[in-house]
């Protein structure tokens, strides 16, 4: 009787692990698909030089680059971007966004 109960517990645990693994695989596939769509939109709205600059920023400041990408994609989907964004335009945008950051200085008296 104990063997049957133990076997039932093992079976349930195995089923639970399989469901969790399947869910993780589905989430990974959805994330990968989202990244592919994001890259396609960025290829359409950015010139090659601007994409290169954004990739370089992503290596140094991934959160900042992700925020920029999200904003650019939102603007593109809203129809507010009519032509490709050049490297100079992207630099200006980056300058504007980075200047919003507060400069905190600590002074000793």
Secondary structure by P-SEA (a helix, b strand, c coil): caaaaaaaaaaaaaaaaaaaaaaaaaaaaaaaaaaaaaaaaaaacccaaaaaaaaaaaaccaaaaaaaaaaaaaaaaaccccccccaaaaaaaaaaaaaaccbbbbbcc
